[in-house]
Amino acid sequence: MKATPYSLRHTAAIEFLRNGADSFSVQPMLGHTDLTMTKLSQEDIKMVHDKASPVQKLTFMNKRASRKLE
C-alpha cells in the first residue's frame, strides 16, 4: 500500500481517536465543518464504549469484590 498525504492524515486522526481524543477535538484539527466526517468504525465505537461504560465498570468491580481472600 502506498502512503499518501490523505492516508497519513486519516491514520493520524484514527490513532488520536483510539487513544482517547474525542471527535469534537479531532474535528477542527482536520478542518471538518461537521462531525459526519469524523466517524469511527463499529469496532472503535465498541472499544470506546467498553472503556467508558459505567456498567462495565460496575461489572468489573463486582467481579473483584466477589473474590475471597485466603
mmCIF file as Biopython writes it, N, C-alpha, C and O atoms, coordinates in Angstrom:
data_model
#
loop_
_atom_site.group_PDB
_atom_site.id
_atom_site.type_symbol
_atom_site.label_atom_id
_atom_site.label_alt_id
_atom_site.label_comp_id
_atom_site.label_asym_id
_atom_site.label_entity_id
_atom_site.label_seq_id
_atom_site.pdbx_PDB_ins_code
_atom_site.Cartn_x
_atom_site.Cartn_y
_atom_site.Cartn_z
_atom_site.occupancy
_atom_site.B_iso_or_equiv
_atom_site.auth_seq_id
_atom_site.auth_asym_id
_atom_site.pdbx_PDB_model_num
ATOM 1   N N  . MET A ? 1  ? 0.847   -1.186  0.000  1.0 0.0 1  A 1 
ATOM 2   C CA . MET A ? 1  ? 0.000   0.000   0.000  1.0 0.0 1  A 1 
ATOM 3   C C  . MET A ? 1  ? 0.891   1.248   0.000  1.0 0.0 1  A 1 
ATOM 4   O O  . MET A ? 1  ? 1.845   1.350   0.772  1.0 0.0 1  A 1 
ATOM 5   N N  . LYS A ? 2  ? 0.569   2.153   -0.849 1.0 0.0 2  A 1 
ATOM 6   C CA . LYS A ? 2  ? 1.343   3.383   -0.974 1.0 0.0 2  A 1 
ATOM 7   C C  . LYS A ? 2  ? 0.825   4.428   0.021  1.0 0.0 2  A 1 
ATOM 8   O O  . LYS A ? 2  ? -0.378  4.666   0.129  1.0 0.0 2  A 1 
ATOM 9   N N  . ALA A ? 3  ? 1.758   5.037   0.738  1.0 0.0 3  A 1 
ATOM 10  C CA . ALA A ? 3  ? 1.385   6.087   1.695  1.0 0.0 3  A 1 
ATOM 11  C C  . ALA A ? 3  ? 1.138   7.392   0.936  1.0 0.0 3  A 1 
ATOM 12  O O  . ALA A ? 3  ? 1.976   7.849   0.159  1.0 0.0 3  A 1 
ATOM 13  N N  . THR A ? 4  ? -0.024  7.971   1.182  1.0 0.0 4  A 1 
ATOM 14  C CA . THR A ? 4  ? -0.368  9.256   0.586  1.0 0.0 4  A 1 
ATOM 15  C C  . THR A ? 4  ? -0.603  10.250  1.713  1.0 0.0 4  A 1 
ATOM 16  O O  . THR A ? 4  ? -0.825  9.840   2.852  1.0 0.0 4  A 1 
ATOM 17  N N  . PRO A ? 5  ? -0.559  11.540  1.425  1.0 0.0 5  A 1 
ATOM 18  C CA . PRO A ? 5  ? -0.869  12.511  2.477  1.0 0.0 5  A 1 
ATOM 19  C C  . PRO A ? 5  ? -2.236  12.245  3.117  1.0 0.0 5  A 1 
ATOM 20  O O  . PRO A ? 5  ? -2.398  12.388  4.329  1.0 0.0 5  A 1 
ATOM 21  N N  . TYR A ? 6  ? -3.222  11.856  2.288  1.0 0.0 6  A 1 
ATOM 22  C CA . TYR A ? 6  ? -4.553  11.579  2.817  1.0 0.0 6  A 1 
ATOM 23  C C  . TYR A ? 6  ? -4.529  10.388  3.773  1.0 0.0 6  A 1 
ATOM 24  O O  . TYR A ? 6  ? -5.110  10.448  4.856  1.0 0.0 6  A 1 
ATOM 25  N N  . SER A ? 7  ? -3.852  9.295   3.369  1.0 0.0 7  A 1 
ATOM 26  C CA . SER A ? 7  ? -3.838  8.103   4.227  1.0 0.0 7  A 1 
ATOM 27  C C  . SER A ? 7  ? -3.097  8.369   5.537  1.0 0.0 7  A 1 
ATOM 28  O O  . SER A ? 7  ? -3.495  7.861   6.585  1.0 0.0 7  A 1 
ATOM 29  N N  . LEU A ? 8  ? -2.026  9.159   5.490  1.0 0.0 8  A 1 
ATOM 30  C CA . LEU A ? 8  ? -1.301  9.517   6.711  1.0 0.0 8  A 1 
ATOM 31  C C  . LEU A ? 8  ? -2.167  10.375  7.630  1.0 0.0 8  A 1 
ATOM 32  O O  . LEU A ? 8  ? -2.178  10.180  8.846  1.0 0.0 8  A 1 
ATOM 33  N N  . ARG A ? 9  ? -2.886  11.318  7.046  1.0 0.0 9  A 1 
ATOM 34  C CA . ARG A ? 9  ? -3.780  12.200  7.806  1.0 0.0 9  A 1 
ATOM 35  C C  . ARG A ? 9  ? -4.900  11.383  8.449  1.0 0.0 9  A 1 
ATOM 36  O O  . ARG A ? 9  ? -5.230  11.573  9.619  1.0 0.0 9  A 1 
ATOM 37  N N  . HIS A ? 10 ? -5.480  10.472  7.663  1.0 0.0 10 A 1 
ATOM 38  C CA . HIS A ? 10 ? -6.552  9.614   8.143  1.0 0.0 10 A 1 
ATOM 39  C C  . HIS A ? 10 ? -6.062  8.718   9.285  1.0 0.0 10 A 1 
ATOM 40  O O  . HIS A ? 10 ? -6.731  8.595   10.311 1.0 0.0 10 A 1 
ATOM 41  N N  . THR A ? 11 ? -4.903  8.100   9.106  1.0 0.0 11 A 1 
ATOM 42  C CA . THR A ? 11 ? -4.337  7.227   10.125 1.0 0.0 11 A 1 
ATOM 43  C C  . THR A ? 11 ? -4.049  8.002   11.407 1.0 0.0 11 A 1 
ATOM 44  O O  . THR A ? 11 ? -4.322  7.510   12.502 1.0 0.0 11 A 1 
ATOM 45  N N  . ALA A ? 12 ? -3.504  9.198   11.280 1.0 0.0 12 A 1 
ATOM 46  C CA . ALA A ? 12 ? -3.224  10.022  12.462 1.0 0.0 12 A 1 
ATOM 47  C C  . ALA A ? 12 ? -4.516  10.351  13.210 1.0 0.0 12 A 1 
ATOM 48  O O  . ALA A ? 12 ? -4.562  10.285  14.438 1.0 0.0 12 A 1 
ATOM 49  N N  . ALA A ? 13 ? -5.555  10.703  12.471 1.0 0.0 13 A 1 
ATOM 50  C CA . ALA A ? 13 ? -6.840  11.040  13.099 1.0 0.0 13 A 1 
ATOM 51  C C  . ALA A ? 13 ? -7.428  9.829   13.817 1.0 0.0 13 A 1 
ATOM 52  O O  . ALA A ? 13 ? -7.918  9.954   14.939 1.0 0.0 13 A 1 
ATOM 53  N N  . ILE A ? 14 ? -7.384  8.666   13.184 1.0 0.0 14 A 1 
ATOM 54  C CA . ILE A ? 14 ? -7.913  7.445   13.807 1.0 0.0 14 A 1 
ATOM 55  C C  . ILE A ? 14 ? -7.121  7.115   15.074 1.0 0.0 14 A 1 
ATOM 56  O O  . ILE A ? 14 ? -7.705  6.733   16.087 1.0 0.0 14 A 1 
ATOM 57  N N  . GLU A ? 15 ? -5.816  7.260   15.020 1.0 0.0 15 A 1 
ATOM 58  C CA . GLU A ? 15 ? -4.997  6.973   16.208 1.0 0.0 15 A 1 
ATOM 59  C C  . GLU A ? 15 ? -5.299  7.952   17.341 1.0 0.0 15 A 1 
ATOM 60  O O  . GLU A ? 15 ? -5.330  7.558   18.506 1.0 0.0 15 A 1 
ATOM 61  N N  . PHE A ? 16 ? -5.525  9.239   17.004 1.0 0.0 16 A 1 
ATOM 62  C CA . PHE A ? 16 ? -5.933  10.210  18.025 1.0 0.0 16 A 1 
ATOM 63  C C  . PHE A ? 16 ? -7.202  9.718   18.709 1.0 0.0 16 A 1 
ATOM 64  O O  . PHE A ? 16 ? -7.286  9.705   19.937 1.0 0.0 16 A 1 
ATOM 65  N N  . LEU A ? 17 ? -8.192  9.312   17.912 1.0 0.0 17 A 1 
ATOM 66  C CA . LEU A ? 17 ? -9.467  8.872   18.460 1.0 0.0 17 A 1 
ATOM 67  C C  . LEU A ? 17 ? -9.316  7.597   19.279 1.0 0.0 17 A 1 
ATOM 68  O O  . LEU A ? 17 ? -9.910  7.479   20.351 1.0 0.0 17 A 1 
ATOM 69  N N  . ARG A ? 18 ? -8.534  6.650   18.793 1.0 0.0 18 A 1 
ATOM 70  C CA . ARG A ? 18 ? -8.332  5.390   19.514 1.0 0.0 18 A 1 
ATOM 71  C C  . ARG A ? 18 ? -7.565  5.590   20.814 1.0 0.0 18 A 1 
ATOM 72  O O  . ARG A ? 18 ? -7.692  4.788   21.740 1.0 0.0 18 A 1 
ATOM 73  N N  . ASN A ? 19 ? -6.778  6.641   20.890 1.0 0.0 19 A 1 
ATOM 74  C CA . ASN A ? 19 ? -6.000  6.903   22.103 1.0 0.0 19 A 1 
ATOM 75  C C  . ASN A ? 19 ? -6.703  7.837   23.069 1.0 0.0 19 A 1 
ATOM 76  O O  . ASN A ? 19 ? -6.089  8.332   24.014 1.0 0.0 19 A 1 
ATOM 77  N N  . GLY A ? 20 ? -7.990  8.083   22.840 1.0 0.0 20 A 1 
ATOM 78  C CA . GLY A ? 20 ? -8.777  8.813   23.818 1.0 0.0 20 A 1 
ATOM 79  C C  . GLY A ? 20 ? -9.226  10.205  23.435 1.0 0.0 20 A 1 
ATOM 80  O O  . GLY A ? 20 ? -10.000 10.817  24.171 1.0 0.0 20 A 1 
ATOM 81  N N  . ALA A ? 21 ? -8.768  10.729  22.305 1.0 0.0 21 A 1 
ATOM 82  C CA . ALA A ? 21 ? -9.245  12.055  21.887 1.0 0.0 21 A 1 
ATOM 83  C C  . ALA A ? 21 ? -10.714 11.925  21.487 1.0 0.0 21 A 1 
ATOM 84  O O  . ALA A ? 21 ? -11.135 10.882  20.987 1.0 0.0 21 A 1 
ATOM 85  N N  . ASP A ? 22 ? -11.469 12.959  21.704 1.0 0.0 22 A 1 
ATOM 86  C CA . ASP A ? 22 ? -12.869 12.923  21.302 1.0 0.0 22 A 1 
ATOM 87  C C  . ASP A ? 22 ? -13.042 13.540  19.922 1.0 0.0 22 A 1 
ATOM 88  O O  . ASP A ? 22 ? -12.205 14.314  19.457 1.0 0.0 22 A 1 
ATOM 89  N N  . SER A ? 23 ? -14.143 13.181  19.282 1.0 0.0 23 A 1 
ATOM 90  C CA . SER A ? 23 ? -14.413 13.654  17.922 1.0 0.0 23 A 1 
ATOM 91  C C  . SER A ? 23 ? -14.461 15.171  17.835 1.0 0.0 23 A 1 
ATOM 92  O O  . SER A ? 23 ? -14.071 15.747  16.819 1.0 0.0 23 A 1 
ATOM 93  N N  . PHE A ? 24 ? -14.936 15.823  18.894 1.0 0.0 24 A 1 
ATOM 94  C CA . PHE A ? 24 ? -15.030 17.283  18.885 1.0 0.0 24 A 1 
ATOM 95  C C  . PHE A ? 24 ? -13.651 17.936  18.839 1.0 0.0 24 A 1 
ATOM 96  O O  . PHE A ? 24 ? -13.503 19.034  18.301 1.0 0.0 24 A 1 
ATOM 97  N N  . SER A ? 25 ? -12.644 17.271  19.398 1.0 0.0 25 A 1 
ATOM 98  C CA . SER A ? 25 ? -11.272 17.804  19.354 1.0 0.0 25 A 1 
ATOM 99  C C  . SER A ? 25 ? -10.603 17.523  18.023 1.0 0.0 25 A 1 
ATOM 100 O O  . SER A ? 25 ? -9.857  18.359  17.514 1.0 0.0 25 A 1 
ATOM 101 N N  . VAL A ? 26 ? -10.861 16.362  17.460 1.0 0.0 26 A 1 
ATOM 102 C CA . VAL A ? 26 ? -10.229 15.980  16.194 1.0 0.0 26 A 1 
ATOM 103 C C  . VAL A ? 26 ? -10.844 16.739  15.020 1.0 0.0 26 A 1 
ATOM 104 O O  . VAL A ? 26 ? -10.154 17.055  14.051 1.0 0.0 26 A 1 
ATOM 105 N N  . GLN A ? 27 ? -12.126 17.028  15.106 1.0 0.0 27 A 1 
ATOM 106 C CA . GLN A ? 27 ? -12.831 17.717  14.020 1.0 0.0 27 A 1 
ATOM 107 C C  . GLN A ? 27 ? -12.128 18.990  13.553 1.0 0.0 27 A 1 
ATOM 108 O O  . GLN A ? 27 ? -11.877 19.116  12.354 1.0 0.0 27 A 1 
ATOM 109 N N  . PRO A ? 28 ? -11.794 19.947  14.436 1.0 0.0 28 A 1 
ATOM 110 C CA . PRO A ? 28 ? -11.129 21.158  13.945 1.0 0.0 28 A 1 
ATOM 111 C C  . PRO A ? 28 ? -9.698  20.919  13.468 1.0 0.0 28 A 1 
ATOM 112 O O  . PRO A ? 28 ? -9.204  21.634  12.597 1.0 0.0 28 A 1 
ATOM 113 N N  . MET A ? 29 ? -9.027  19.902  14.045 1.0 0.0 29 A 1 
ATOM 114 C CA . MET A ? 29 ? -7.668  19.593  13.574 1.0 0.0 29 A 1 
ATOM 115 C C  . MET A ? 29 ? -7.688  19.160  12.113 1.0 0.0 29 A 1 
ATOM 116 O O  . MET A ? 29 ? -6.754  19.434  11.359 1.0 0.0 29 A 1 
ATOM 117 N N  . LEU A ? 30 ? -8.761  18.481  11.725 1.0 0.0 30 A 1 
ATOM 118 C CA . LEU A ? 30 ? -8.883  18.006  10.349 1.0 0.0 30 A 1 
ATOM 119 C C  . LEU A ? 30 ? -9.527  19.043  9.437  1.0 0.0 30 A 1 
ATOM 120 O O  . LEU A ? 30 ? -9.533  18.888  8.216  1.0 0.0 30 A 1 
ATOM 121 N N  . GLY A ? 31 ? -10.064 20.094  10.033 1.0 0.0 31 A 1 
ATOM 122 C CA . GLY A ? 31 ? -10.728 21.124  9.236  1.0 0.0 31 A 1 
ATOM 123 C C  . GLY A ? 31 ? -12.127 20.743  8.797  1.0 0.0 31 A 1 
ATOM 124 O O  . GLY A ? 31 ? -12.653 21.308  7.838  1.0 0.0 31 A 1 
ATOM 125 N N  . HIS A ? 32 ? -12.743 19.778  9.496  1.0 0.0 32 A 1 
ATOM 126 C CA . HIS A ? 32 ? -14.103 19.369  9.152  1.0 0.0 32 A 1 
ATOM 127 C C  . HIS A ? 32 ? -15.099 20.365  9.723  1.0 0.0 32 A 1 
ATOM 128 O O  . HIS A ? 32 ? -14.929 20.865  10.834 1.0 0.0 32 A 1 
ATOM 129 N N  . THR A ? 33 ? -16.128 20.642  8.958  1.0 0.0 33 A 1 
ATOM 130 C CA . THR A ? 33 ? -17.139 21.591  9.407  1.0 0.0 33 A 1 
ATOM 131 C C  . THR A ? 33 ? -18.227 20.942  10.257 1.0 0.0 33 A 1 
ATOM 132 O O  . THR A ? 33 ? -18.927 21.626  11.004 1.0 0.0 33 A 1 
ATOM 133 N N  . ASP A ? 34 ? -18.371 19.605  10.144 1.0 0.0 34 A 1 
ATOM 134 C CA . ASP A ? 34 ? -19.332 18.901  10.995 1.0 0.0 34 A 1 
ATOM 135 C C  . ASP A ? 34 ? -18.791 17.519  11.348 1.0 0.0 34 A 1 
ATOM 136 O O  . ASP A ? 34 ? -17.799 17.062  10.779 1.0 0.0 34 A 1 
ATOM 137 N N  . LEU A ? 35 ? -19.453 16.865  12.289 1.0 0.0 35 A 1 
ATOM 138 C CA . LEU A ? 35 ? -18.952 15.591  12.803 1.0 0.0 35 A 1 
ATOM 139 C C  . LEU A ? 35 ? -19.196 14.404  11.882 1.0 0.0 35 A 1 
ATOM 140 O O  . LEU A ? 35 ? -18.670 13.320  12.134 1.0 0.0 35 A 1 
ATOM 141 N N  . THR A ? 36 ? -19.981 14.580  10.819 1.0 0.0 36 A 1 
ATOM 142 C CA . THR A ? 36 ? -20.236 13.438  9.937  1.0 0.0 36 A 1 
ATOM 143 C C  . THR A ? 36 ? -18.956 12.961  9.263  1.0 0.0 36 A 1 
ATOM 144 O O  . THR A ? 36 ? -18.867 11.801  8.861  1.0 0.0 36 A 1 
ATOM 145 N N  . MET A ? 37 ? -17.980 13.826  9.136  1.0 0.0 37 A 1 
ATOM 146 C CA . MET A ? 37 ? -16.710 13.432  8.525  1.0 0.0 37 A 1 
ATOM 147 C C  . MET A ? 37 ? -15.783 12.751  9.530  1.0 0.0 37 A 1 
ATOM 148 O O  . MET A ? 37 ? -14.853 12.048  9.134  1.0 0.0 37 A 1 
ATOM 149 N N  . THR A ? 38 ? -16.025 12.951  10.817 1.0 0.0 38 A 1 
ATOM 150 C CA . THR A ? 38 ? -15.162 12.390  11.855 1.0 0.0 38 A 1 
ATOM 151 C C  . THR A ? 38 ? -15.872 11.180  12.452 1.0 0.0 38 A 1 
ATOM 152 O O  . THR A ? 38 ? -16.423 11.246  13.551 1.0 0.0 38 A 1 
ATOM 153 N N  . LYS A ? 39 ? -15.849 10.080  11.711 1.0 0.0 39 A 1 
ATOM 154 C CA . LYS A ? 39 ? -16.573 8.881   12.118 1.0 0.0 39 A 1 
ATOM 155 C C  . LYS A ? 39 ? -15.617 7.807   12.598 1.0 0.0 39 A 1 
ATOM 156 O O  . LYS A ? 39 ? -14.472 7.717   12.154 1.0 0.0 39 A 1 
ATOM 157 N N  . LEU A ? 40 ? -16.118 6.994   13.518 1.0 0.0 40 A 1 
ATOM 158 C CA . LEU A ? 40 ? -15.378 5.829   13.991 1.0 0.0 40 A 1 
ATOM 159 C C  . LEU A ? 40 ? -16.009 4.573   13.404 1.0 0.0 40 A 1 
ATOM 160 O O  . LEU A ? 40 ? -17.194 4.558   13.073 1.0 0.0 40 A 1 
ATOM 161 N N  . SER A ? 41 ? -15.211 3.531   13.279 1.0 0.0 41 A 1 
ATOM 162 C CA . SER A ? 41 ? -15.757 2.246   12.845 1.0 0.0 41 A 1 
ATOM 163 C C  . SER A ? 41 ? -16.570 1.649   13.993 1.0 0.0 41 A 1 
ATOM 164 O O  . SER A ? 41 ? -16.455 2.088   15.137 1.0 0.0 41 A 1 
ATOM 165 N N  . GLN A ? 42 ? -17.384 0.656   13.684 1.0 0.0 42 A 1 
ATOM 166 C CA . GLN A ? 42 ? -18.169 -0.009  14.729 1.0 0.0 42 A 1 
ATOM 167 C C  . GLN A ? 42 ? -17.255 -0.640  15.774 1.0 0.0 42 A 1 
ATOM 168 O O  . GLN A ? 42 ? -17.577 -0.641  16.963 1.0 0.0 42 A 1 
ATOM 169 N N  . GLU A ? 43 ? -16.120 -1.173  15.339 1.0 0.0 43 A 1 
ATOM 170 C CA . GLU A ? 43 ? -15.166 -1.772  16.274 1.0 0.0 43 A 1 
ATOM 171 C C  . GLU A ? 43 ? -14.605 -0.717  17.220 1.0 0.0 43 A 1 
ATOM 172 O O  . GLU A ? 43 ? -14.465 -0.966  18.418 1.0 0.0 43 A 1 
ATOM 173 N N  . ASP A ? 44 ? -14.283 0.465   16.685 1.0 0.0 44 A 1 
ATOM 174 C CA . ASP A ? 44 ? -13.770 1.549   17.518 1.0 0.0 44 A 1 
ATOM 175 C C  . ASP A ? 44 ? -14.831 2.041   18.490 1.0 0.0 44 A 1 
ATOM 176 O O  . ASP A ? 44 ? -14.528 2.344   19.644 1.0 0.0 44 A 1 
ATOM 177 N N  . ILE A ? 45 ? -16.064 2.119   18.030 1.0 0.0 45 A 1 
ATOM 178 C CA . ILE A ? 45 ? -17.159 2.565   18.903 1.0 0.0 45 A 1 
ATOM 179 C C  . ILE A ? 45 ? -17.326 1.583   20.059 1.0 0.0 45 A 1 
ATOM 180 O O  . ILE A ? 45 ? -17.520 1.999   21.202 1.0 0.0 45 A 1 
ATOM 181 N N  . LYS A ? 46 ? -17.249 0.269   19.767 1.0 0.0 46 A 1 
ATOM 182 C CA . LYS A ? 46 ? -17.362 -0.731  20.831 1.0 0.0 46 A 1 
ATOM 183 C C  . LYS A ? 46 ? -16.215 -0.588  21.824 1.0 0.0 46 A 1 
ATOM 184 O O  . LYS A ? 46 ? -16.424 -0.695  23.033 1.0 0.0 46 A 1 
ATOM 185 N N  . MET A ? 47 ? -14.998 -0.344  21.320 1.0 0.0 47 A 1 
ATOM 186 C CA . MET A ? 47 ? -13.841 -0.186  22.191 1.0 0.0 47 A 1 
ATOM 187 C C  . MET A ? 47 ? -14.022 1.010   23.133 1.0 0.0 47 A 1 
ATOM 188 O O  . MET A ? 47 ? -13.740 0.915   24.327 1.0 0.0 47 A 1 
ATOM 189 N N  . VAL A ? 48 ? -14.489 2.127   22.589 1.0 0.0 48 A 1 
ATOM 190 C CA . VAL A ? 48 ? -14.714 3.324   23.400 1.0 0.0 48 A 1 
ATOM 191 C C  . VAL A ? 48 ? -15.824 3.063   24.410 1.0 0.0 48 A 1 
ATOM 192 O O  . VAL A ? 48 ? -15.723 3.461   25.570 1.0 0.0 48 A 1 
ATOM 193 N N  . HIS A ? 49 ? -16.872 2.397   23.967 1.0 0.0 49 A 1 
ATOM 194 C CA . HIS A ? 49 ? -17.985 2.090   24.860 1.0 0.0 49 A 1 
ATOM 195 C C  . HIS A ? 49 ? -17.517 1.210   26.023 1.0 0.0 49 A 1 
ATOM 196 O O  . HIS A ? 49 ? -17.830 1.481   27.182 1.0 0.0 49 A 1 
ATOM 197 N N  . ASP A ? 50 ? -16.766 0.160   25.700 1.0 0.0 50 A 1 
ATOM 198 C CA . ASP A ? 50 ? -16.273 -0.732  26.751 1.0 0.0 50 A 1 
ATOM 199 C C  . ASP A ? 50 ? -15.376 0.005   27.740 1.0 0.0 50 A 1 
ATOM 200 O O  . ASP A ? 50 ? -15.402 -0.273  28.939 1.0 0.0 50 A 1 
ATOM 201 N N  . LYS A ? 51 ? -14.592 0.933   27.237 1.0 0.0 51 A 1 
ATOM 202 C CA . LYS A ? 51 ? -13.677 1.689   28.092 1.0 0.0 51 A 1 
ATOM 203 C C  . LYS A ? 51 ? -14.421 2.681   28.997 1.0 0.0 51 A 1 
ATOM 204 O O  . LYS A ? 51 ? -14.034 2.888   30.147 1.0 0.0 51 A 1 
ATOM 205 N N  . ALA A ? 52 ? -15.486 3.288   28.471 1.0 0.0 52 A 1 
ATOM 206 C CA . ALA A ? 52 ? -16.159 4.364   29.195 1.0 0.0 52 A 1 
ATOM 207 C C  . ALA A ? 52 ? -17.463 3.946   29.881 1.0 0.0 52 A 1 
ATOM 208 O O  . ALA A ? 52 ? -18.030 4.727   30.644 1.0 0.0 52 A 1 
ATOM 209 N N  . SER A ? 53 ? -17.937 2.749   29.626 1.0 0.0 53 A 1 
ATOM 210 C CA . SER A ? 53 ? -19.241 2.326   30.129 1.0 0.0 53 A 1 
ATOM 211 C C  . SER A ? 53 ? -19.275 2.184   31.648 1.0 0.0 53 A 1 
ATOM 212 O O  . SER A ? 53 ? -18.467 1.445   32.213 1.0 0.0 53 A 1 
ATOM 213 N N  . PRO A ? 54 ? -20.195 2.879   32.319 1.0 0.0 54 A 1 
ATOM 214 C CA . PRO A ? 54 ? -20.332 2.718   33.761 1.0 0.0 54 A 1 
ATOM 215 C C  . PRO A ? 54 ? -20.768 1.291   34.118 1.0 0.0 54 A 1 
ATOM 216 O O  . PRO A ? 54 ? -20.407 0.782   35.179 1.0 0.0 54 A 1 
ATOM 217 N N  . VAL A ? 55 ? -21.532 0.653   33.247 1.0 0.0 55 A 1 
ATOM 218 C CA . VAL A ? 55 ? -21.977 -0.717  33.503 1.0 0.0 55 A 1 
ATOM 219 C C  . VAL A ? 55 ? -20.771 -1.659  33.503 1.0 0.0 55 A 1 
ATOM 220 O O  . VAL A ? 55 ? -20.671 -2.536  34.361 1.0 0.0 55 A 1 
ATOM 221 N N  . GLN A ? 56 ? -19.863 -1.481  32.552 1.0 0.0 56 A 1 
ATOM 222 C CA . GLN A ? 56 ? -18.661 -2.305  32.511 1.0 0.0 56 A 1 
ATOM 223 C C  . GLN A ? 56 ? -17.852 -2.124  33.792 1.0 0.0 56 A 1 
ATOM 224 O O  . GLN A ? 56 ? -17.323 -3.090  34.342 1.0 0.0 56 A 1 
ATOM 225 N N  . LYS A ? 57 ? -17.758 -0.893  34.259 1.0 0.0 57 A 1 
ATOM 226 C CA . LYS A ? 57 ? -17.003 -0.615  35.476 1.0 0.0 57 A 1 
ATOM 227 C C  . LYS A ? 57 ? -17.639 -1.308  36.679 1.0 0.0 57 A 1 
ATOM 228 O O  . LYS A ? 57 ? -16.934 -1.895  37.500 1.0 0.0 57 A 1 
ATOM 229 N N  . LEU A ? 58 ? -18.959 -1.244  36.788 1.0 0.0 58 A 1 
ATOM 230 C CA . LEU A ? 58 ? -19.658 -1.903  37.897 1.0 0.0 58 A 1 
ATOM 231 C C  . LEU A ? 58 ? -19.491 -3.415  37.832 1.0 0.0 58 A 1 
ATOM 232 O O  . LEU A ? 58 ? -19.308 -4.068  38.859 1.0 0.0 58 A 1 
ATOM 233 N N  . THR A ? 59 ? -19.553 -3.970  36.626 1.0 0.0 59 A 1 
ATOM 234 C CA . THR A ? 59 ? -19.374 -5.412  36.449 1.0 0.0 59 A 1 
ATOM 235 C C  . THR A ? 59 ? -17.984 -5.825  36.889 1.0 0.0 59 A 1 
ATOM 236 O O  . THR A ? 59 ? -17.819 -6.831  37.579 1.0 0.0 59 A 1 
ATOM 237 N N  . PHE A ? 60 ? -16.978 -5.046  36.490 1.0 0.0 60 A 1 
ATOM 238 C CA . PHE A ? 60 ? -15.599 -5.339  36.866 1.0 0.0 60 A 1 
ATOM 239 C C  . PHE A ? 60 ? -15.424 -5.244  38.379 1.0 0.0 60 A 1 
ATOM 240 O O  . PHE A ? 60 ? -14.776 -6.095  38.989 1.0 0.0 60 A 1 
ATOM 241 N N  . MET A ? 61 ? -16.003 -4.209  38.980 1.0 0.0 61 A 1 
ATOM 242 C CA . MET A ? 61 ? -15.882 -4.029  40.432 1.0 0.0 61 A 1 
ATOM 243 C C  . MET A ? 61 ? -16.569 -5.168  41.167 1.0 0.0 61 A 1 
ATOM 244 O O  . MET A ? 61 ? -16.069 -5.643  42.187 1.0 0.0 61 A 1 
ATOM 245 N N  . ASN A ? 62 ? -17.710 -5.607  40.656 1.0 0.0 62 A 1 
ATOM 246 C CA . ASN A ? 62 ? -18.452 -6.693  41.280 1.0 0.0 62 A 1 
ATOM 247 C C  . ASN A ? 62 ? -17.647 -7.998  41.226 1.0 0.0 62 A 1 
ATOM 248 O O  . ASN A ? 62 ? -17.636 -8.754  42.197 1.0 0.0 62 A 1 
ATOM 249 N N  . LYS A ? 63 ? -16.985 -8.263  40.119 1.0 0.0 63 A 1 
ATOM 250 C CA . LYS A ? 63 ? -16.151 -9.462  40.000 1.0 0.0 63 A 1 
ATOM 251 C C  . LYS A ? 63 ? -15.005 -9.425  41.002 1.0 0.0 63 A 1 
ATOM 252 O O  . LYS A ? 63 ? -14.679 -10.441 41.615 1.0 0.0 63 A 1 
ATOM 253 N N  . ARG A ? 64 ? -14.399 -8.263  41.167 1.0 0.0 64 A 1 
ATOM 254 C CA . ARG A ? 64 ? -13.281 -8.139  42.105 1.0 0.0 64 A 1 
ATOM 255 C C  . ARG A ? 64 ? -13.771 -8.301  43.545 1.0 0.0 64 A 1 
ATOM 256 O O  . ARG A ? 64 ? -13.093 -8.922  44.363 1.0 0.0 64 A 1 
ATOM 257 N N  . ALA A ? 65 ? -14.941 -7.747  43.857 1.0 0.0 65 A 1 
ATOM 258 C CA . ALA A ? 65 ? -15.468 -7.796  45.218 1.0 0.0 65 A 1 
ATOM 259 C C  . ALA A ? 65 ? -15.893 -9.212  45.609 1.0 0.0 65 A 1 
ATOM 260 O O  . ALA A ? 65 ? -15.889 -9.545  46.794 1.0 0.0 65 A 1 
ATOM 261 N N  . SER A ? 66 ? -16.255 -10.046 44.645 1.0 0.0 66 A 1 
ATOM 262 C CA . SER A ? 66 ? -16.753 -11.381 44.967 1.0 0.0 66 A 1 
ATOM 263 C C  . SER A ? 66 ? -15.624 -12.382 45.230 1.0 0.0 66 A 1 
ATOM 264 O O  . SER A ? 66 ? -15.887 -13.497 45.681 1.0 0.0 66 A 1 
ATOM 265 N N  . ARG A ? 67 ? -14.396 -12.011 44.960 1.0 0.0 67 A 1 
ATOM 266 C CA . ARG A ? 67 ? -13.270 -12.912 45.226 1.0 0.0 67 A 1 
ATOM 267 C C  . ARG A ? 67 ? -13.041 -13.010 46.739 1.0 0.0 67 A 1 
ATOM 268 O O  . ARG A ? 67 ? -13.149 -12.026 47.470 1.0 0.0 67 A 1 
ATOM 269 N N  . LYS A ? 68 ? -12.729 -14.209 47.171 1.0 0.0 68 A 1 
ATOM 270 C CA . LYS A ? 68 ? -12.446 -14.422 48.587 1.0 0.0 68 A 1 
ATOM 271 C C  . LYS A ? 68 ? -10.934 -14.479 48.791 1.0 0.0 68 A 1 
ATOM 272 O O  . LYS A ? 68 ? -10.215 -15.142 48.043 1.0 0.0 68 A 1 
ATOM 273 N N  . LEU A ? 69 ? -10.486 -13.796 49.781 1.0 0.0 69 A 1 
ATOM 274 C CA . LEU A ? 69 ? -9.057  -13.847 50.104 1.0 0.0 69 A 1 
ATOM 275 C C  . LEU A ? 69 ? -8.807  -15.056 50.993 1.0 0.0 69 A 1 
ATOM 276 O O  . LEU A ? 69 ? -9.568  -15.321 51.924 1.0 0.0 69 A 1 
ATOM 277 N N  . GLU A ? 70 ? -7.759  -15.773 50.707 1.0 0.0 70 A 1 
ATOM 278 C CA . GLU A ? 70 ? -7.450  -16.957 51.522 1.0 0.0 70 A 1 
ATOM 279 C C  . GLU A ? 70 ? -6.113  -16.790 52.179 1.0 0.0 70 A 1 
ATOM 280 O O  . GLU A ? 70 ? -5.669  -17.676 52.908 1.0 0.0 70 A 1 
#
